[in-house]
Amino acid sequence: MLRTIDVQVPGLEAVPALGPITRAKAFLDRIYPATHRRIKGLRLVTAYGIAALLGTLLGSSYGIPNSALLASLAGGFALWASVSEGQATRALSVRDLGLFSAAGMLGALTILLAGVIAVGAAIVPRLLSGPAELPIPALAVAPRFSTTGGFRSPEVRMGLQAAIAALVIVLLNARFGLKESAWAITACTYVIAGSTSGTIDRVQRRIVGTVIAVPLGLACLPMVRHAPILGRAMAAVAMIVYAMAMPERYDIACGAYAFTLVVTLWISGDTFTLSWLRVPGKQ
């Protein structure tokens, strides 16, 4: 008659079962090990959420006319500042986030409150993320400016290219009355790279990403109309994808950002920006 023998493997019984959060993190680490980019994606979502929530609360508490617009402006400023900032240390990031948010509200001082909200909402998540966003320690001590100096530096050349591109859009808008020229200025300034070939490559990738993502976002709008919370969740995931895709997959990053814009503009009720897309069902 056979007898069963229990064999105890030392240390095996001490291994706890993995929880769902731990399993999800392990899965993300396997398919995409750049943890710092996922953290930045979460920071973008957090900054937008804080700004939009504060804008809504302050608008309703103090009876500010069109508080929904205040929330949308504050969230947009905080998101734009967080996307544009790319420093390696918290101190430099806080400086740039404050400057970008302040630059956004200089266009119309009637929106001063939205800019103030955006400053705090953009800075707080960066302070909390700390060194977890740093891919390598060497970035923390990288030189702030090019060693070339003067007008020959890559930074100055890129700035001049972006300024000239924006000026061309402004002149075309004044002459022909372009639809949504502000978005054209944003696109043409963000595709500027350190070389001509790099700029051409970014332009091509941005076109591909936008052409694919905008119809996808429009297709999701009927569903978002009945479940806004679902739309916000999809936009949050898209922003995390944006941070993970930059800079190697600029086409995917641009597509994720375009998808987020379409969905969030719809939720915020910005019919003026979306009207040229002839969105069905939105009056």
Rosetta silent file (secondary structure, phi, psi, omega in degrees, C-alpha in Angstrom):
SEQUENCE: MLRTIDVQVPGLEAVPALGPITRAKAFLDRIYPATHRRIKGLRLVTAYGIAALLGTLLGSSYGIPNSALLASLAGGFALWASVSEGQATRALSVRDLGLFSAAGMLGALTILLAGVIAVGAAIVPRLLSGPAELPIPALAVAPRFSTTGGFRSPEVRMGLQAAIAALVIVLLNARFGLKESAWAITACTYVIAGSTSGTIDRVQRRIVGTVIAVPLGLACLPMVRHAPILGRAMAAVAMIVYAMAMPERYDIACGAYAFTLVVTLWISGDTFTLSWLRVPGKQ
SCORE:     score description
SCORE:     0.000 S_00000001
   1 L     0.000  127.524 -176.563    0.000    0.000    0.000 S_00000001
   2 L   -80.763  142.555  176.011    1.474    3.353   -1.092 S_00000001
   3 L  -116.229  141.809  177.107    1.818    6.189    1.337 S_00000001
   4 L   -85.430  141.726 -179.113    1.964    9.878    0.406 S_00000001
   5 L  -119.853  124.542  176.998    4.871   11.863    1.756 S_00000001
   6 L   -82.117  122.395  179.799    4.623   15.633    2.273 S_00000001
   7 L  -106.157  123.402  179.509    7.802   17.327    1.134 S_00000001
   8 L   -99.102  119.913  176.833    8.507   20.789    2.564 S_00000001
   9 L   -91.618  119.989 -177.473   10.667   23.047    0.413 S_00000001
  10 L   -57.164  129.219  176.663   12.523   25.550    2.618 S_00000001
  11 L    86.355  -15.123 -176.973   11.337   29.106    2.030 S_00000001
  12 H   -69.255  -37.404 -177.091    8.524   28.164   -0.358 S_00000001
  13 H   -72.059  -12.519 -177.558    5.788   28.588    2.214 S_00000001
  14 H   -89.231   -4.936 -178.474    6.966   32.130    2.956 S_00000001
  15 L   -82.519  113.934 -178.262    6.246   33.447   -0.539 S_00000001
  16 L   -75.962  156.216  176.683    2.972   35.435   -0.409 S_00000001
  17 L   -70.919  138.831 -178.880    0.452   35.410   -3.218 S_00000001
  18 L   -73.905  133.883  176.895    0.765   38.397   -5.504 S_00000001
  19 L   -79.060  170.494 -177.986   -2.050   40.914   -5.295 S_00000001
  20 H   -62.482  -37.231 -179.260   -3.728   42.406   -8.359 S_00000001
  21 H   -67.585  -42.452  179.152   -1.776   45.673   -8.096 S_00000001
  22 H   -64.575  -41.475  178.902    1.545   43.845   -7.801 S_00000001
  23 H   -64.502  -39.729  179.123    0.687   41.587  -10.742 S_00000001
  24 H   -64.747  -41.475  178.292   -0.306   44.589  -12.852 S_00000001
  25 H   -64.117  -42.642  178.550    2.960   46.365  -12.020 S_00000001
  26 H   -62.294  -38.391  178.354    4.972   43.255  -12.855 S_00000001
  27 H   -64.502  -43.944  178.998    3.133   42.982  -16.191 S_00000001
  28 H   -64.767  -37.397  178.760    3.878   46.635  -17.047 S_00000001
  29 H   -64.449  -32.756 -179.880    7.523   46.162  -16.087 S_00000001
  30 H   -72.948  -41.049 -176.333    7.782   43.244  -18.497 S_00000001
  31 H   -88.091  -23.816 -179.576    6.251   45.028  -21.485 S_00000001
  32 L  -154.629   95.356 -172.327    7.618   48.507  -20.721 S_00000001
  33 L   -77.015   -5.419 -177.134   10.330   48.819  -18.071 S_00000001
  34 L   -77.044   82.430 -176.090   10.613   52.659  -18.172 S_00000001
  35 H   -62.425  -35.211 -175.338    8.880   53.278  -14.855 S_00000001
  36 H   -63.426  -30.057  178.971    9.747   56.974  -14.786 S_00000001
  37 H   -75.621  -35.742  174.983    7.654   57.622  -17.897 S_00000001
  38 H   -62.924  -38.574  179.181    4.625   55.876  -16.459 S_00000001
  39 H   -65.273  -40.550  177.431    5.004   58.044  -13.375 S_00000001
  40 H   -64.174  -38.569  176.340    5.137   61.176  -15.526 S_00000001
  41 H   -59.520  -42.662  176.642    1.986   60.046  -17.304 S_00000001
  42 H   -64.607  -35.010  178.763    0.246   59.712  -13.965 S_00000001
  43 H   -66.080  -38.866  177.771    1.544   63.165  -13.029 S_00000001
  44 H   -60.854  -45.078  179.741    0.005   64.675  -16.160 S_00000001
  45 H   -64.618  -41.755 -179.516   -3.351   63.157  -15.308 S_00000001
  46 H   -64.320  -43.047 -179.941   -3.076   64.259  -11.674 S_00000001
  47 H   -61.596  -44.823  178.520   -2.191   67.841  -12.602 S_00000001
  48 H   -63.588  -43.449 -178.662   -5.164   68.106  -14.949 S_00000001
  49 H   -63.636  -43.785  179.633   -7.497   66.536  -12.396 S_00000001
  50 H   -62.391  -46.142 -178.150   -6.401   68.831   -9.552 S_00000001
  51 H   -64.009  -45.511 -179.464   -6.729   71.950  -11.696 S_00000001
  52 H   -64.517  -39.928  179.757  -10.133   71.001  -13.106 S_00000001
  53 H   -66.882  -45.015  178.640  -11.454   70.067   -9.654 S_00000001
  54 H   -64.258  -39.332  177.862  -10.214   73.278   -8.016 S_00000001
  55 H   -61.863  -41.296  178.055  -11.619   75.323  -10.868 S_00000001
  56 H   -65.722  -45.253 -178.114  -15.023   73.701  -10.446 S_00000001
  57 H   -65.547  -47.079  179.895  -15.030   74.088   -6.659 S_00000001
  58 H   -66.564  -38.261  179.541  -13.876   77.714   -6.651 S_00000001
  59 H   -62.854  -42.484  179.809  -16.206   78.628   -9.471 S_00000001
  60 H   -76.480  -32.598 -177.334  -19.257   77.236   -7.692 S_00000001
  61 H   -71.203  -37.682 -176.278  -18.221   78.486   -4.222 S_00000001
  62 L  -105.184    9.446  176.111  -17.693   82.118   -5.265 S_00000001
  63 L    63.222   36.292  179.353  -20.353   82.271   -7.938 S_00000001
  64 L   -72.496  129.243  179.336  -17.909   82.851  -10.768 S_00000001
  65 L   -59.413  137.574  177.861  -19.752   83.049  -14.106 S_00000001
  66 L    54.793   59.871 -179.488  -19.220   80.007  -16.303 S_00000001
  67 H   -63.965  -26.212  177.110  -17.285   77.982  -13.735 S_00000001
  68 H   -62.929  -37.501  177.449  -17.074   75.109  -16.226 S_00000001
  69 H   -66.617  -38.320  176.981  -14.922   77.309  -18.457 S_00000001
  70 H   -60.678  -45.314  178.739  -12.684   78.129  -15.482 S_00000001
  71 H   -62.143  -41.070 -179.769  -12.177   74.412  -14.794 S_00000001
  72 H   -66.432  -42.617  179.125  -11.414   73.752  -18.462 S_00000001
  73 H   -64.926  -46.389 -179.156   -8.914   76.607  -18.688 S_00000001
  74 H   -62.636  -44.504  178.062   -7.144   75.663  -15.464 S_00000001
  75 H   -63.238  -40.911  179.194   -6.943   72.012  -16.456 S_00000001
  76 H   -64.838  -42.047  178.047   -5.684   72.898  -19.919 S_00000001
  77 H   -62.817  -46.122 -178.447   -2.980   75.211  -18.564 S_00000001
  78 H   -63.563  -40.809  179.178   -1.795   72.632  -16.028 S_00000001
  79 H   -67.306  -43.727 -179.759   -1.719   69.882  -18.652 S_00000001
  80 H   -62.959  -43.297  179.341    0.091   72.041  -21.198 S_00000001
  81 H   -64.085  -41.572 -178.143    2.692   73.111  -18.645 S_00000001
  82 H   -68.653  -35.997  178.090    3.259   69.527  -17.470 S_00000001
  83 H   -69.748  -39.764 -175.156    3.615   68.234  -21.026 S_00000001
  84 H   -75.247  -27.001 -176.963    6.019   71.004  -22.034 S_00000001
  85 L   -77.169  137.084 -179.205    8.271   70.676  -18.976 S_00000001
  86 L  -144.005   31.098 -179.212   11.119   68.192  -19.243 S_00000001
  87 L   -76.971  164.610 -175.415   13.617   68.989  -16.496 S_00000001
  88 L   -98.567  -18.777 -179.077   15.410   66.337  -14.472 S_00000001
  89 L  -116.131  156.803 -178.883   15.233   67.853  -10.975 S_00000001
  90 H   -64.266  -39.674 -178.109   12.261   68.984   -8.938 S_00000001
  91 H   -61.435  -47.140  179.054   13.618   72.513   -8.488 S_00000001
  92 H   -69.044  -34.809  177.815   14.049   73.093  -12.235 S_00000001
  93 H   -64.905  -44.155  179.133   10.733   71.392  -12.988 S_00000001
  94 H   -61.420  -41.878  177.823    8.884   73.629  -10.514 S_00000001
  95 H   -59.197  -48.955 -177.651   10.511   76.688  -12.076 S_00000001
  96 H   -68.600  -38.377  178.717    9.473   75.703  -15.607 S_00000001
  97 H   -61.697  -41.997  177.531    5.973   74.630  -14.579 S_00000001
  98 H   -64.777  -41.698 -179.602    5.396   78.013  -12.969 S_00000001
  99 H   -66.856  -42.881 -179.774    6.760   79.871  -15.994 S_00000001
 100 H   -64.824  -43.219  179.121    4.721   77.855  -18.501 S_00000001
 101 H   -64.203  -40.997  178.440    1.500   78.303  -16.522 S_00000001
 102 H   -65.385  -38.337  178.989    2.162   82.026  -16.146 S_00000001
 103 H   -63.727  -35.473  179.900    2.880   82.317  -19.869 S_00000001
 104 H   -64.156  -36.878 -175.791   -0.449   80.697  -20.637 S_00000001
 105 H   -87.618   -5.616  177.598   -2.451   83.253  -18.675 S_00000001
 106 L   -69.370  -21.034 -178.977   -0.634   86.286  -20.129 S_00000001
 107 L   -64.092  -29.675 -179.542   -2.762   86.006  -23.243 S_00000001
 108 L  -158.428  103.099 -176.585   -5.868   87.294  -21.422 S_00000001
 109 H   -66.549    1.403  170.443   -5.711   88.579  -17.809 S_00000001
 110 H   -74.420  -12.576 -178.874   -9.431   87.852  -17.434 S_00000001
 111 H  -107.831   26.069 -178.661   -8.330   84.269  -16.896 S_00000001
 112 H   -59.293  -41.895 -177.647   -5.853   85.102  -14.145 S_00000001
 113 H   -62.572  -39.014  178.807   -7.533   82.775  -11.636 S_00000001
 114 H   -62.171  -39.281  178.920   -7.270   79.826  -14.014 S_00000001
 115 H   -67.336  -39.422  178.437   -3.545   80.426  -14.365 S_00000001
 116 H   -63.710  -43.366  177.444   -3.026   80.619  -10.602 S_00000001
 117 H   -61.445  -42.124 -177.984   -4.893   77.331  -10.133 S_00000001
 118 H   -63.798  -36.817  179.572   -2.836   75.732  -12.903 S_00000001
 119 H   -58.013  -52.267 -179.457    0.449   76.749  -11.265 S_00000001
 120 H   -65.489  -41.072 -177.412   -0.362   74.914   -8.041 S_00000001
 121 H   -67.077  -32.552 -179.985   -1.971   71.941   -9.760 S_00000001
 122 H   -78.783  -34.038 -175.254    1.028   71.417  -12.051 S_00000001
 123 H   -78.415  -41.191 -174.559    3.684   71.837   -9.348 S_00000001
 124 H   -57.517  -48.661  178.624    2.217   69.654   -6.579 S_00000001
 125 H   -61.849  -33.195  178.743    2.333   66.320   -8.517 S_00000001
 126 H   -68.063  -37.937  177.202    5.928   67.020   -9.589 S_00000001
 127 H   -65.104  -35.360 -178.786    6.976   67.594   -5.976 S_00000001
 128 H   -76.153  -31.634 -177.627    5.321   64.324   -4.978 S_00000001
 129 H   -71.369  -31.900  173.690    6.843   62.297   -7.820 S_00000001
 130 H    59.356 -145.232 -175.925   10.367   63.244   -6.722 S_00000001
 131 H   -75.527   -1.657 -177.975   13.352   61.354   -8.140 S_00000001
 132 H   -65.905  -19.089 -179.853   11.180   58.490   -9.406 S_00000001
 133 H   -85.192   -7.639 -176.134   10.872   60.256  -12.776 S_00000001
 134 L   -80.295  119.871  178.673   14.625   60.334  -13.381 S_00000001
 135 L   -70.071  -40.237  178.416   15.666   57.685  -15.942 S_00000001
 136 L  -143.187  144.685 -178.365   19.360   58.000  -15.105 S_00000001
 137 H   -60.162  -25.879 -176.462   21.155   60.035  -12.410 S_00000001
 138 H   -62.600  -25.231 -179.096   23.347   61.712  -15.026 S_00000001
 139 H   -65.774  -26.520 -177.080   20.396   63.782  -16.236 S_00000001
 140 H   -67.927  -23.374 -177.912   20.305   65.623  -12.929 S_00000001
 141 H  -114.476   18.103  179.394   23.696   67.208  -13.595 S_00000001
 142 L   -67.580  147.081 -179.856   23.316   67.768  -17.336 S_00000001
 143 L   -63.889  140.518 -177.431   24.305   71.268  -18.508 S_00000001
 144 L   -74.778  -30.010 -177.320   21.385   73.681  -18.686 S_00000001
 145 L  -128.378  159.643  179.873   22.605   75.410  -21.813 S_00000001
 146 L   -67.699  145.615  178.837   24.550   74.406  -24.866 S_00000001
 147 L   -77.489  -10.045  179.595   28.301   74.792  -24.695 S_00000001
 148 L   -67.085  -45.665  176.299   28.283   76.270  -28.205 S_00000001
 149 L    80.367  159.542  175.176   26.915   79.564  -26.976 S_00000001
 150 H    66.542 -161.367 -177.495   25.428   82.549  -28.790 S_00000001
 151 H   -74.420   -6.396  178.114   23.036   82.342  -31.716 S_00000001
 152 H   -86.047   -5.859 -177.508   24.743   79.204  -32.974 S_00000001
 153 L   -70.171  147.599  178.889   23.417   77.102  -30.084 S_00000001
 154 H   -59.064  -35.087 -178.882   20.763   74.466  -30.910 S_00000001
 155 H   -63.094  -44.187 -179.885   18.378   75.978  -28.372 S_00000001
 156 H   -67.075  -42.019  179.002   18.427   79.400  -30.036 S_00000001
 157 H   -61.549  -43.092  178.609   18.063   77.919  -33.527 S_00000001
 158 H   -65.413  -39.738  178.174   15.081   75.834  -32.444 S_00000001
 159 H   -62.963  -41.466  178.388   13.512   78.848  -30.744 S_00000001
 160 H   -65.657  -41.849  177.690   13.914   80.967  -33.874 S_00000001
 161 H   -60.633  -44.041 -179.976   12.423   78.239  -36.071 S_00000001
 162 H   -65.058  -40.356 -179.961    9.422   77.928  -33.756 S_00000001
 163 H   -65.529  -42.053  179.255    8.950   81.708  -33.638 S_00000001
 164 H   -65.389  -42.148  178.615    9.119   82.012  -37.436 S_00000001
 165 H   -61.893  -42.582  178.830    6.662   79.140  -37.899 S_00000001
 166 H   -64.908  -38.970  179.056    4.238   80.743  -35.437 S_00000001
 167 H   -63.884  -39.947  178.244    4.583   84.113  -37.194 S_00000001
 168 H   -61.143  -43.059  178.722    3.768   82.516  -40.549 S_00000001
 169 H   -63.097  -41.233  179.175    0.590   80.997  -39.080 S_00000001
 170 H   -62.306  -43.843  179.421   -0.409   84.372  -37.608 S_00000001
 171 H   -66.130  -40.040  177.054    0.070   86.113  -40.966 S_00000001
 172 H   -65.068  -37.172  178.778   -1.879   83.414  -42.804 S_00000001
 173 H   -66.578  -40.900  178.691   -4.678   83.712  -40.265 S_00000001
 174 H   -65.713  -30.894 -176.772   -4.800   87.489  -40.699 S_00000001
 175 H   -86.929  -41.427 -172.522   -4.952   87.119  -44.478 S_00000001
 176 H  -114.971   -8.723 -179.223   -7.235   84.119  -44.950 S_00000001
 177 L    67.775   61.579 -177.266   -9.012   83.641  -41.591 S_00000001
 178 L   -66.373  149.955  175.229   -7.814   80.130  -40.768 S_00000001
 179 L   -79.551  124.585  176.091   -9.940   77.788  -38.688 S_00000001
 180 L    52.160   57.024 -178.614   -8.461   77.237  -35.215 S_00000001
 181 H   -66.998  -23.460  179.523   -5.085   78.793  -35.987 S_00000001
 182 H   -61.546  -39.376  178.515   -4.034   78.439  -32.334 S_00000001
 183 H   -68.977  -32.263  177.216   -3.857   74.656  -32.725 S_00000001
 184 H   -66.366  -40.028  177.489   -1.789   75.101  -35.891 S_00000001
 185 H   -63.309  -43.856  179.053    0.695   77.262  -33.974 S_00000001
 186 H   -59.955  -44.630 -177.603    0.923   74.652  -31.218 S_00000001
 187 H   -66.031  -45.245 -174.365    1.538   71.861  -33.705 S_00000001
 188 H   -72.204  -26.071  178.148    4.157   73.668  -35.793 S_00000001
 189 H   -80.778  -31.125 -177.485    6.163   74.800  -32.764 S_00000001
 190 H   -80.512  -15.606  179.912    6.204   71.399  -31.072 S_00000001
 191 L   -88.492   -3.922  179.518    7.509   69.540  -34.120 S_00000001
 192 L   -66.095  127.920  178.097   10.691   71.612  -34.248 S_00000001
 193 L  -118.404 -178.612 -176.490   13.729   69.378  -33.671 S_00000001
 194 L   -76.678   -6.798  179.535   17.455   69.978  -33.467 S_00000001
 195 L  -145.191  163.424  179.534   17.992   69.224  -37.171 S_00000001
 196 H   -63.011  -44.756  179.759   16.127   69.534  -40.462 S_00000001
 197 H   -64.068  -37.410  178.031   15.805   65.769  -40.840 S_00000001
 198 H   -65.078  -40.105  178.275   14.575   65.495  -37.255 S_00000001
 199 H   -65.278  -43.796  178.472   11.909   68.140  -37.861 S_00000001
 200 H   -60.924  -42.406  179.349   10.732   66.434  -41.051 S_00000001
 201 H   -63.464  -41.551  179.626   10.531   63.106  -39.238 S_00000001
 202 H   -67.432  -36.831  177.511    8.502   64.637  -36.383 S_00000001
 203 H   -62.125  -46.800 -179.662    6.136   66.323  -38.864 S_00000001
 204 H   -62.347  -44.459 -179.441    5.489   63.022  -40.621 S_00000001
 205 H   -65.985  -37.682  178.969    4.966   61.171  -37.367 S_00000001
 206 H   -66.097  -40.427  178.382    2.641   63.850  -36.021 S_00000001
 207 H   -61.739  -47.026 -179.461    0.510   63.735  -39.162 S_00000001
 208 H   -61.525  -47.652 -178.758    0.220   59.946  -38.989 S_00000001
 209 H   -62.740  -40.802 -178.720   -0.635   59.929  -35.290 S_00000001
 210 H   -70.165  -41.993 -179.192   -3.210   62.702  -35.617 S_00000001
 211 H   -61.433  -34.643  179.655   -4.888   61.239  -38.711 S_00000001
 212 H   -80.719  -40.861 -170.636   -5.402   57.944  -36.884 S_00000001
 213 H   -78.313  -36.698 -177.024   -6.301   59.279  -33.428 S_00000001
 214 H   -63.292  -49.098  175.081   -8.797   62.027  -34.281 S_00000001
 215 H   -59.854  -35.936  177.830  -11.283   59.713  -36.069 S_00000001
 216 H   -63.780  -42.092  176.791  -10.838   57.231  -33.236 S_00000001
 217 H   -64.401  -41.626  178.516  -11.687   59.940  -30.707 S_00000001
 218 H   -63.685  -36.596  178.940  -14.700   61.062  -32.734 S_00000001
 219 H   -65.577  -27.147 -179.108  -15.932   57.467  -32.908 S_00000001
 220 H   -84.048  -12.818 -173.520  -15.846   57.291  -29.111 S_00000001
 221 H   -63.171  -40.460  176.915  -17.878   60.492  -28.600 S_00000001
 222 H   -58.347  -35.787  177.033  -21.366   58.917  -28.782 S_00000001
 223 H   -72.235  -39.175 -179.749  -20.335   56.589  -25.970 S_00000001
 224 H   -66.589  -31.636 -178.408  -18.690   59.410  -24.011 S_00000001
 225 H   -60.472  -35.569 -179.915  -21.839   61.513  -24.290 S_00000001
 226 H   -90.625  -15.690 -179.363  -23.749   59.010  -22.167 S_00000001
 227 L  -142.131   78.075 -178.866  -20.851   58.198  -19.816 S_00000001
 228 H   -58.035  -33.547 -179.220  -18.537   61.214  -19.286 S_00000001
 229 H   -63.329  -34.024  176.532  -16.631   59.393  -16.553 S_00000001
 230 H   -66.373  -39.152  177.726  -15.660   56.751  -19.112 S_00000001
 231 H   -63.687  -41.100  178.237  -14.386   59.465  -21.419 S_00000001
 232 H   -65.317  -37.111  178.754  -12.228   60.948  -18.667 S_00000001
 233 H   -65.901  -42.546  178.432  -10.832   57.498  -17.904 S_00000001
 234 H   -64.390  -39.282  178.196   -9.940   56.941  -21.580 S_00000001
 235 H   -64.898  -38.315  178.173   -8.309   60.372  -21.737 S_00000001
 236 H   -63.350  -44.352  178.241   -6.276   59.572  -18.610 S_00000001
 237 H   -63.139  -39.172  179.924   -5.036   56.314  -20.112 S_00000001
 238 H   -63.535  -37.157  178.984   -4.170   58.141  -23.339 S_00000001
 239 H   -69.933  -33.043  175.387   -2.022   60.659  -21.450 S_00000001
 240 H   -66.703  -40.655  176.129   -0.137   57.848  -19.740 S_00000001
 241 H   -62.233  -39.484  177.769    0.456   56.309  -23.172 S_00000001
 242 H   -57.135  -49.487 -178.203    1.668   59.716  -24.364 S_00000001
 243 H   -65.645  -35.245 -179.991    4.297   59.919  -21.617 S_00000001
 244 H   -71.893  -32.240 -176.105    5.403   56.323  -22.211 S_00000001
 245 H   -80.691  -25.351 -179.728    5.745   56.798  -25.976 S_00000001
 246 L   -75.314  141.546   -5.416    7.847   59.972  -25.847 S_00000001
 247 L   -99.194   -2.902 -173.514   10.315   60.438  -27.395 S_00000001
 248 L   -64.675  -41.083 -179.008   10.968   57.171  -29.261 S_00000001
 249 L  -113.194   75.734 -176.755    7.446   56.813  -30.704 S_00000001
 250 H   -64.426  -30.351  179.122    6.473   60.397  -31.452 S_00000001
 251 H   -65.417  -43.907  178.169    3.647   59.236  -33.734 S_00000001
 252 H   -66.308  -40.469  179.419    1.976   57.277  -30.913 S_00000001
 253 H   -61.949  -44.440  178.975    2.527   60.145  -28.483 S_00000001
 254 H   -65.272  -39.083  177.498    0.902   62.662  -30.858 S_00000001
 255 H   -63.203  -42.791  179.109   -1.978   60.297  -31.486 S_00000001
 256 H   -63.538  -39.532  179.917   -2.578   59.827  -27.753 S_00000001
 257 H   -68.843  -40.893  178.680   -2.524   63.587  -27.192 S_00000001
 258 H   -63.588  -41.567  177.204   -4.904   64.247  -30.085 S_00000001
 259 H   -60.309  -42.931  179.212   -7.304   61.605  -28.758 S_00000001
 260 H   -62.187  -43.055 -179.905   -7.200   63.251  -25.325 S_00000001
 261 H   -61.497  -46.124 -178.729   -7.956   66.678  -26.792 S_00000001
 262 H   -59.961  -46.626 -176.525  -10.964   65.458  -28.752 S_00000001
 263 H   -68.815  -45.450 -176.843  -12.483   63.668  -25.763 S_00000001
 264 H   -70.251  -35.840  176.368  -11.780   66.369  -23.167 S_00000001
 265 H   -64.092  -37.854  177.168  -12.995   69.194  -25.418 S_00000001
 266 H   -64.340  -46.432 -178.232  -16.233   67.294  -25.925 S_00000001
 267 H   -64.463  -39.130 -178.645  -16.708   66.702  -22.202 S_00000001
 268 H   -76.433   -8.057  178.216  -15.948   70.335  -21.356 S_00000001
 269 L    82.005   21.234  179.165  -18.513   71.507  -23.913 S_00000001
 270 L   -79.563   77.337 -177.876  -16.036   73.335  -26.153 S_00000001
 271 H   -72.824  -23.682 -178.653  -18.275   73.216  -29.215 S_00000001
 272 H   -65.381  -44.664 -178.744  -16.441   76.108  -30.878 S_00000001
 273 H   -69.301  -37.173 -176.654  -13.199   74.156  -31.230 S_00000001
 274 H   -87.777   -7.204 -174.285  -14.926   70.956  -32.314 S_00000001
 275 H   -62.635  -35.178 -178.500  -17.472   72.581  -34.629 S_00000001
 276 H   -70.044  -14.440  176.608  -15.180   72.435  -37.667 S_00000001
 277 H   -84.051   -7.323 -179.179  -14.990   68.662  -37.209 S_00000001
 278 L    55.482   55.469 -179.462  -18.799   68.477  -37.736 S_00000001
 279 L   -71.488  125.147 -178.254  -19.283   66.297  -34.663 S_00000001
 280 L   -73.208  142.364  172.963  -22.718   64.621  -34.865 S_00000001
 281 L    86.214   -7.014 -178.887  -25.164   65.069  -32.011 S_00000001
 282 L  -109.232  112.618 -176.475  -23.412   68.058  -30.368 S_00000001
 283 L  -101.579    0.000    0.000  -25.337   71.293  -30.808 S_00000001
